[in-house]
Amino acid sequence: MNEKFNKEFNDIRLRQYSIAMEALNDLFHRIPFGEEIQFSDGRTGTIKPFFEPKWKEDGTLVAGIDIQFSDSHLEFELLLSGWGGTASPDFQMTKG
């Protein structure tokens, strides 16, 4: 591949990573931490942060949420599952 393509591709990837982290941080901080959820079995769980948005070693962007019960808890991960061209509306592949 040519140098110009590689540079454009890497620039787009950096923008995508930046936008993805920004989006997940915003979503994570909108979660109503501290609120309680009533479940069908009669138990109540409290929504708590488990871990802030971060990049895993394998390159996956994740954040953790915990539902805390009096005797146990549930752990959830929010993760980036795809791109869909979010950061690259102006990108066009060109020959040369």
GIUR-V10873 format. One record per residue. N is the residue number from 1. RES is the residue in one small letter. PSI is psi in degrees with one decimal (NA if undefined). D_LAST is the distance of its C-alpha to the last C-alpha in Angstrom with 2 decimals. Layout:
N:RES:PSI:D_LAST  N:RES:PSI:D_LAST
//
This chain:
1:m:154.3:9.49  2:n:163.3:7.54  3:e:-39.8:9.89  4:k:-44.4:8.71  5:f:-46.7:8.86  6:n:-42.7:12.12  7:k:-46.5:13.53  8:e:-42.5:13.13  9:f:-46.3:14.57  10:n:-37.8:17.38  11:d:-42.9:18.19  12:i:-43.7:18.64  13:r:-41.3:20.70  14:l:-40.0:22.88  15:r:-41.4:23.51  16:q:-45.6:24.46  17:y:-42.8:26.81  18:s:-45.4:28.36  19:i:-40.0:28.96  20:a:-44.9:30.31  21:m:-41.6:32.76  22:e:-44.2:33.81  23:a:-46.1:34.51  24:l:-38.6:36.47  25:n:-44.0:38.46  26:d:-47.9:39.41  27:l:-45.9:40.42  28:f:-42.5:42.36  29:h:-4.8:44.35  30:r:-11.4:45.26  31:i:134.3:47.02  32:p:68.2:50.76  33:f:140.0:51.75  34:g:-19.8:55.52  35:e:152.7:56.15  36:e:149.7:58.09  37:i:131.7:57.35  38:q:124.9:60.27  39:f:162.2:59.70  40:s:-21.2:61.50  41:d:5.3:63.55  42:g:-12.6:65.05  43:r:157.2:63.19  44:t:136.9:61.44  45:g:148.0:58.27  46:t:133.2:56.79  47:i:125.1:53.06  48:k:150.7:51.97  49:p:139.3:48.75  50:f:-51.0:48.07  51:f:145.9:45.04  52:e:158.7:42.64  53:p:137.7:38.95  54:k:164.3:37.16  55:w:124.5:34.33  56:k:165.5:35.74  57:e:-29.6:34.81  58:d:2.9:32.75  59:g:4.5:30.59  60:t:132.3:32.59  61:l:122.8:33.63  62:v:161.0:37.36  63:a:152.1:40.57  64:g:140.5:44.10  65:i:142.7:47.03  66:d:140.2:50.56  67:i:111.6:53.42  68:q:121.9:56.56  69:f:174.2:59.79  70:s:-27.1:63.14  71:d:-0.5:62.92  72:s:-170.7:59.24  73:h:163.2:55.74  74:l:136.8:52.53  75:e:134.1:49.12  76:f:147.8:45.98  77:e:129.9:42.34  78:l:132.5:39.90  79:l:153.3:36.37  80:l:118.9:32.85  81:s:-5.6:32.12  82:g:172.0:28.72  83:w:-56.9:26.07  84:g:21.6:25.42  85:g:20.3:22.57  86:t:-41.4:25.07  87:a:6.9:23.00  88:s:44.6:19.72  89:p:-23.8:20.50  90:d:-0.1:17.82  91:f:129.6:14.99  92:q:134.5:12.45  93:m:132.8:9.70  94:t:153.1:6.51  95:k:151.7:3.75  96:g:NA:0.00
//
